[in-house]
Amino acid sequence: MIGAALITRHLVKRRGRQRALDGLSLSVPRGSVTGMVGANGAGKTTWMMTVAGFLRPDAGEIDLLGGGPFDAARHAGRLAILPQDSELPLEDTPEGTLFRFARLQGLTAAAARRSVREALEAVNLTPRARARIRTLSHGMRKRVMVAQCFVGRPEVVLLDEPLNGLDPVEADRLRRFILGRRGRQTIVISSHNLEDIERLCTHVAFIDKGRVTRMDSVAAITHATDRIAFTLADEPRDRAALAAAVPGATFDWRAPARLLVCTFDGEVGDVASVNRRLLPALLAQTDVLAVASGLSLEEAFLAQPR
Amino acid sequence: MRALWHIGQTALGEWGGAIRSRRALVLLVLYLGAAVLCMNGTISVLGKMETELAAVLQLPDTGETGVVSASLWKSKPFNRMVRSVVGESPVLDDITGRHPVELIYAWFVFLCAPLLAVLVAGTRISEDLRSGAVRYMLVRETRLEWSVGKYLGQAIMIAVALVVSAMGAAVVTFCRLPSGTATSLFLPLINWGLRAWIYSLAWLGLALGISHLTRSPGRATSLGIVAIGIFGALSPVVDFLCASKGAPGVLTHLRMLVPAGAEMSLWRFSAVPLLSGSFHLVILGLTYLMAGAAVFCRRDV
């Protein structure tokens, strides 16, 4: 990942007297999968719509792929978006719609056909490729909407709640597909499902009241490299033994969850070595029921100051 | 070139979508039905009138609709009488001698063209704004390309409707009139359909221009119908004002801002007025469209 694919600086968008975006600054690393996390009305969707050129910002700057704000003449085929609450042409077929989109993106007829076939396969819609969109279920329509984002391999893809409305099997398929795009395309995902964000994303931005409150890699936000949480059967009584096993680490016992959180820095060692040294000392005192590196993204988000 | 390519792609997609949409097909069938009924009714009524006229004038009844009217139309005293009522008019010169069935069909298609444009196309843009479908397009082409593509797609759709209705009317003439007369009427009917299409382009621009302004298809249709009423009324009002003494010259120019101002050029058979009128109407339609598109280019979608 070199440089940023998308930068917004001090972006402001007013809706009446409210500020949907209140100086939102964000830099999305090229090739990353970046999650946008925030409460309802935090500004995630407004940000995506503004970046895609659907909404006119009242102030601020957008730099998409080094070419300034979105302009179809410059960026057609380089940016794709899965917008919220937007229907595809109901009378057309998934294949026909995607082919038309691909041609508009500048693909040749042969390349468009190939790309459409791949996109429909990725969302498991090949058998319904020639059905009218009107006849498709809600989940299937959603999959067509996702597929159109990947036709022609655009460099930046904005996905607003991509897994909403999908059944577990299709949601899992889409997760694996997005994971496969890591490093090849820059993807921004907005979702309230933090487990999905944690699984899919390399970076996360917390959004609150139209501003970014924190932006970092998932590993840094969840302390995946400097914290281990052990779920234990009982509280370990001999803390000195633990400290002797990992000198320099600190231990925090959270009784209600029966969780022992071990925090350390890079000089103490990495997660694997700390775990290797600490486990025997713990097992000598109690049963270890689960081990997890870092916090969950949900815990990290809820721990944010508001 | 890229812009033209995008416009063409959108126009084709729009036309395909209109063909697949049941509503467009229903309107097409209704329009065809109306043209067939109009033609059939015209032939019946004209036939009865001519029979009665022949009886009053003690002329032999030819049994063919239009022959008496055509003879009357061509007679100099009748021609003088008409001119004394409507005044000297180049349009009258051009249409004198044409078959009455043909002229009544022309009147019908010119009357219906604005409504057809508003009902078929008036909601196309507002529907896409409401459903959000426009967003999938606007990351792939500019707003202006999209608007012009929509205009062309709908223009093709209306052309199909008018040609199909002309064919339907021609079929009626073949069923109701002697084959020689029907054959001679076939091309004129298609010709009037194409003239009405050019006339409809101005109304189409107006309907789509209005459609840019609202997300509600119902409101877009209502506004389109109101615009037909206002623009339709404006022309005779301006004519009346122009006829009065001391009327400012600007009124004449004002008349040219509405489609009806150039409508009569399409009733001419001389190349110069016909072409200049056609050009005027196309530019007028594009101006209306661009006015709506200018607002659309600045609004949030």
Interface residues (C-beta under 8 A of the other chain):
Chain A: M49 A52 G53 F54 L55 R56 F70 D71 A72 A73 H75 A76 G77 L79 A80 I81 P83 D85 S86 E87 L88 P89 E91 D92 G96 R100 F101 R103 L104 Q105 R132 Q148
Chain B: R2 H6 Q9 T10 G13 G16 G17 R20 S21 S131 G132 A133 R135 Y136 M137 L138 V139 R140 E141 T142 R143 E145 R298 D300 V301
